[in-house]
Amino acid sequence: MKAAILNGVLGSVLTLFIGQRYLGLSTSELVLMLGVANLSGLISLLLTLQIQRTQLYIRLPVVGFIKGWSVLLALFLIFLVPFFESLRDIKTLAVLLLPLGMSLGFSIIVFGPIQDFLVRYRYQQEKLRKK
């Protein structure tokens, strides 16, 4: 949990610093971008795990963990980029992708309890079906 908080804080500070200093973005846009990035990361992670669980991505022409990371990154960008015109510029996206990714430590903290709830719910449903 400490690592997730450290990553979240460091990623947020880097996003704000780079966005303001080098890209000329406003503070309010960057703060909103951090919030949407964390929400997008959380939703993308939950959907990726569901896709892996149901094996919907089995027909992708790549193997192993690359499938999961590819799906996760694609979903993250699909949920994030349409909200911010500044991220549609490839230079801005390339520069902010790593700091925004680091800020996702905050969504990891929230992800744990949600995933625990989902696992418990699935287990209870399976237990009821067996009865």
Steps between C-alpha positions, in 0.01 A plus 500: 500500500789737573639441153162576341471825694858597415439424132173694506656807660812491283298451181264783592784740577679408176181541298436843647863611461548377143153605389535854629868564437558334164157455342330819619187323627288654775503364853127435495527296178789298643317429828193392305726288277645327808152423631376366168822302455451329837137424425596376155775284647265345752231425242759368254650269759162361604396447136833340409467251785144421393614454139779266614261309724250443219780454244346745254843605375621152410498575127757781524812411300739557794590267782522496877506808715529726195130440431398623841724807492389582144134482594562701819690776319248517216207529742685760707562718196148446364354629827752783549583665167149602384454721808803722435575669172857564614562123525401453137834658410746210481782707654294590807374143537852359471638743759217455752436126462765388751418760771127433461572128520696552820213694652283189468635385835193665651266285292691188607415580863129514411525195273588257782173522696295501178675186374455332839127576486470361146687181590282448809186562294605248232586245769160545666323466165687180419422365847128572449500329160648183651220474757 
